Amino acid sequence: MNRFRFLFAPLLLPVLLAGCEKDSNGPIRDPEPILSIELRATREIILGFQNEVRTDTITAIVRNENGILFQGVPVAWFIENPEDWKGTISPLDSSDTLTDSTGEARALYEVKLSRNSDVVIGAKASNAVSKRTIRLRLVEPLCRSKC
């Protein structure tokens, strides 16, 4: 039995030492950087009359794990629990599906006002999600009948 131990030792030594080689590239990192998204809206409250269509520009600012603006990241826009009365959100134009050189992507939020409510909109980029609440408020007309 001792003879077999000496025969296998030279075969196992290179395998054991191979795991000890120093990696010149540093630690293995997740291929997707950790991102943060800041959402900015032109308005936090959208006021209007019943059935009036209103719009707002929403901006997502994407940063990497060091807080540096991150260019070329795909941004997906969404409305939480979507329903027709909550409106729609979509990229402002085709170039706004990716963040630009300032780390920003823009979307257009459009809603036909039908009730007082809060709508949660959001953006997702890689492994980060950010949400923001927009308040929809109906304004009563000054004259309910002909003035």
Sequence and secondary structure as in RCSB ss.txt:
>XXXX:A:sequence
MNRFRFLFAPLLLPVLLAGCEKDSNGPIRDPEPILSIELRATREIILGFQNEVRTDTITAIVRNENGILFQGVPV
AWFIENPEDWKGTISPLDSSDTLTDSTGEARALYEVKLSRNSDVVIGAKASNAVSKRTIRLRLVEPLCRSKC
>XXXX:A:secstr
 HHHHHHHHHHHHHHHHHTT   TT S   SS   EEEEEES SEEEE TT EEEEEEEEEEE TTS B  S B 
EEEESS  GGG EEEESSGGGGB  TTSEEEEEEEEE  S EEEEEEEEETTEEEEEEEEEEE   S SS  
